[in-house]
């Protein structure tokens, strides 16, 4: 099985498999190559399972040929324009006005051969900036609704692969920037879930009682979140 090694200023080794089946191994700058190879060998079964799962998904159009990106609970078209005169990739989102089509327009100097990797990164960078702009307001609206005791000590935003959010023992809440792909009521579901952890740092009966206090509709929304996870994975 072929894989590509990418060294960064990270602390651990991780395997990232793109939607097109490209396998990238991310490792610390000075991590020994033989240890990386041993780690990949130990994860062969998991990698094979992920590649098999991806092979069952429908084939997606290439970037610039009909791909979509979820935002606000809707799949929007993504137009990619090659622009060799530009120094960097620019992402613009429009709800739809006479002068511009609805959806995302990306202008990039990057060669189309590298779009499968560069375009998602550009959209995720746009999503991070948008999360920093939008999500604090959603948190504050819920704090004003339920009381100042539910205000986190700090907010952070990251593109996370395995969870929608987290809460630390000192009251800091981390929110996944991919929340912006969901409808607003599901964003609030995740925020309320993390707010409940400000009082109960577990998933005990006491935690779910607090969650019900903040969001009585959470059971139905949790089921809806599972459907959205599948939907987002298929695009």
N, C-alpha and C positions, 0 to 999 in steps of 0.2 A: 504494500500500500504506500502510495506516494504522499508525502507531507512536506510542508514548508516551515522552516524555523524562523521565528521573529523574536529577536532579543530586545527587551525594553527594561526600563527602571521599575520592574515589578518584583514582588517577593517570592512568588511561587510559579510553578509550571502549570499551564492550562492548555487545553485543547479546544479550539474553536472550529466548528464545521459550518461552512457557508451553505446557503440554500442550494447552490449549484454543485455541492459535493466536494468543494475544495477544502482540504484539511490543513489548518494552520496551528502550529505548536508555538505558544508564547512562553518565553522563559526569561529569567533574570539575566543581566548582562554577563556575569561571570559564572553562571551555572555550568558545571562540567557537561560536555556533550554526551559522554557515556551515560551519565545519570538521566539526561533528557531522553536518550534512546531507550533506556530501561523503562522509564515512565510510560513512553508511548507503547512499548511492547506489552506492558501490564494492562493497558487500556484497549488492546486490540478488539476484544469482544464487544466492548461498549461502542467503539468507533464503527464496527461492522453493523451493529444494531441501528445506530443513527443513520448510516448511509443507506441501509435497507429501508428505513422509514422515509427518508427523503426521496428515494426512488419511487415510492408509491404515490407521492404528491404529484399533482398535475404540473406539466412543464410550463414555466412562466415565460412570457415574452421577454426579449432582451431589453435592457434599459435603452430608452429612446424609441422603443417600438411597441408601446402599449402597456408598460408596467404601471402599477398603482401603488399608492402609499396611504395608509389609514391615518386619518386625523379627525378628531371630534366625532368618532363613531361612523365615519363615512370614508369609503375608498375613493381617493381622488386621483385623477390621471397625472402622470409625471412626464413632462416634456423635457428632453435633454438636448441642449444646443451646444455643438462644438464651437468654441470661440478661442482660437489661437492667440488673439490679440489681448486676452485677459490674463492677468497674473495669478488669479485664484478662482476657485469655484464659488459661484454665488447661487443661493437658493432663494426663490421668491414664491410666496403663496398668495393666491387670489381666490376670493369667494366667487368671483365672476363679475366682471364689469364690461361695458361695451368695448373698451380698448384692449382687454386682455382675457384670455380664456380662463375658466375656473380650474383650480388645481395648482400643482407645483410646476414651476419652470426653473430649470437648472442650466446655467451657463458655465461651461468649464473648458479650460485649456488642456485637460488631461486626454490622452489618447483613448479612443473608444475601447481598445483592448483591455484597458484597466478600469473601465466603468463598473464591472460587477463588484469590485471592491470599493472603489472611490465614491460612487454615487450613494450607496447606503450610508457611508461614513459622513458624507455631506448632509444627508437628511437627518442623521442622528445629531450632528452638530447644531443644525437648525433647531431640532427638537429640544436640545439642551437649553439653548438660548430662550426658546419660547416657554419652556417649563419654568425657568427662573423668572420670567415676566408674568406668567399666568397663575402658577400654582400657589404662590404665597397668598394671593387674593382669595383663592378657594379655601385655604386653611383659615385665614382671618374671618371669612364669612361664617364658617362653622364654629369658630371660637366665639364670635359675637352671638351666635345662636344658642350655644350650650354653656358659655361662661368662661371667664378668663383662666380658670384652673386647668383648662384643656389646651392652653397655648404651649407649644413645645419651646424648649430653651433655644433651639436652633433648627433651621431647615437646611437640608442638603439635597442635591439632585445628581443622580447618576443613571446611566443606561445599564440596567441590571438584566441578567439573563434568566435568573431562577426565581425571582420574587418581585412583587410589586412595591414593597416598601419595607422599612424596618424602623425600630425604635430602640434607642440605647437606654441604659439604666439612668443616665443623667438627663434624660428628657429630650435628646436630639432625635429628630425624625428624618429619615432618608426616604425620598420618593423616587421611584423609577420614572425617568423621563418619557418612557413609552406609555405612561398613563394618558398622555395627550392624544393617543390614538383611540381612546375609549370615549363613550358618551359621558357627559358631565356627571350623571347620577352615579356612575361606577367609579369615577375619580373620587367623589365624595365617600363612597363605600370604603375605598382603600384608606383615605385620610382618617375616617372615623375608626377604622380598625386599628390604625397606628395610634390614634389618640387614646383608645381604650388601654393600650399598653402603657400609657403614662401612669395608670393606676395599677394595672395587673400585668406584670412582665412574664406572662405565661399564656397558655390556652386552656385554663381551667374553667370550671363552671362559673366561678366569680368573674373571670374575664368576659365570658359570653353574656353575663348579666349586664356588665358595663357596656359592652357593645350594643346590646339591645336597648339600653337607655339612650345611647347616642344615635342609633340607627335601627329602629324596629324592623325595617324591611331587609336586614342583612341576609337572612337565609336564602331568600329568592335571588338576591343580588349576587351572592356567592355562587349559586348555580349558573347565573348569567355570565359571571366572570370566566367560568370554565369553558363556556361556549365561545367566548371572545378569545380566549387563549388559543383555541383550535383555529379560529378564523384568522387571527393575525399570523399564525405559523404557516398558513397556506398561501400567503401573499409575499 
